[in-house]
Structures are given as structure tokens and as C-alpha cells.
């Protein structure tokens, strides 16, 4: 069953169909979908509104189309982690399957299953039906309005070193630049904290490169420059482990 306009606005944080389509594509594997599948996901939009949105996105250079294939080549920044996207979706549905949440968010089934397994351990959801050969049915059981965050088990010294490295960057930087400065290689913890800093508005994308294979380039925001203390670390293990949709680009 496709989402209605009100639920999509809650899920994507915007009432604009063009932005919703952009964010939906950003969560697809390789940022690519078929136009027919996209149309099914936005079935409540009129044909005219749907095609007008695609034309606007194509004109702005955000998407490219070829036959029935549609790819995101720029934009797509939700400002939300994958876990936050799933959290919003399950609060809408209350009772759901992995396939349903994957369809709503545009995330892969593997990613959604991993996040729901974590949520089940945190007593956010509960599996109420596990029948062989049938999809598992979950219930949203948390009373929280905002998704609970786990405290990091990492040492304060380590997170302080990473934040100090970010603040010491005199120019735009990538995750790889930070890892090199910290002699951490491709440390997933560095990548996880960069994600958190961006969610908290401490850093931002310096620019959007249309080549998805290139590392993302960041810079400090005014808020980040004013932040003297090391930010409190949230434990976002699902975002640091699941790399199938991120690759190694940060």
C-alpha cells in the first residue's frame, strides 16, 4: 500500500514531492530505481504532478533518466541516519513487516532487517509473529517520541582526538583526511562520528559532487567553530557497520 501525502511528509520531513522523490532515490541501492517502481511508491500523486516533479529534478541536474531507469546524480541529503528513517516509518505504521518498511524508506531489506534487530534488543519493537515461510510481523512498542540513543562505549580521549582533528582542519576535508591525520586508516568510528557531527549541524557538505564514487567533502559550520567542548557521542552502531549503501566514501 503506497504512503499518503501526510505520512510521506512525516517520513521525509518535507511536503514537497520533488524533495521527497530526491530523498527516496538517495536511499536506493546505487541511488537508482525504475520509474515504474518510483511511480508505485508515489501512487497517490497525480500523473501530472509526478512527471512535473521529475522534469524539475532533471532540469536542476539532480536526476538522470534513461528508458525506465532513473538515477540520482546530485542532492539527496536527508540529514537523517538510516535508523532515524526506520524510526519515523515504524512510528507511522505501528504494525509492519521488513518489506513494508523497506518500501516506505527506500532502504534495502538487509539494512532494515539489521536495524529492526537492533530495535528489538532495545525494546523499541517486538516481533509478534514469526511463522516459517511467512514475513515476521513487528509491533512498535516504544513510548518514546524521539528515538532513544545509546551511549558510546568508546573512550572520551578517542572522541576528543577526532573532534580536535576536525576543528584543526584549515580547509575542507574528507573522512580519509581525518583518518590519515589520526593515523586511523579507514576507521569506522571516525566515519560514524563524522555522520553524527553532520546530523548535529557541526559540519556540512562543502559541495555536492555529482560523481557518487568520490569522497564527500566537509567543512565546519559556524556552530561547529563555536563548539569548544567535545560533542557527546551517541552510539550509532548500525550506521558504522552497514556499508552496502555507503561504500567507503564517508
Buried (B, 14 or more C-beta within 10 A) or exposed (E): EBBEEEBBBEBBBBEEBBBBBBBBBBBBEEBBBEBEEBBEBBEBBEEEEBEBBBEBBBEEEBBBEEEEEBBBBBBBBBEBBBBBBBBBBBBBBEEBBBEBBBBBBBBBEBBBBBBBBBBBEEEBBEEEEEEEEEEBBBBBBBEEEEBEBEEBEBEEEBBBBBBEBBBEBEEBBBBBBBBEBBEBEEBBBBBBBBBBBBBBEBBBEBEBBEEBEEBBBBBBBEEBEEBEEBBEBBBBBBBBEBEEBBEEBB
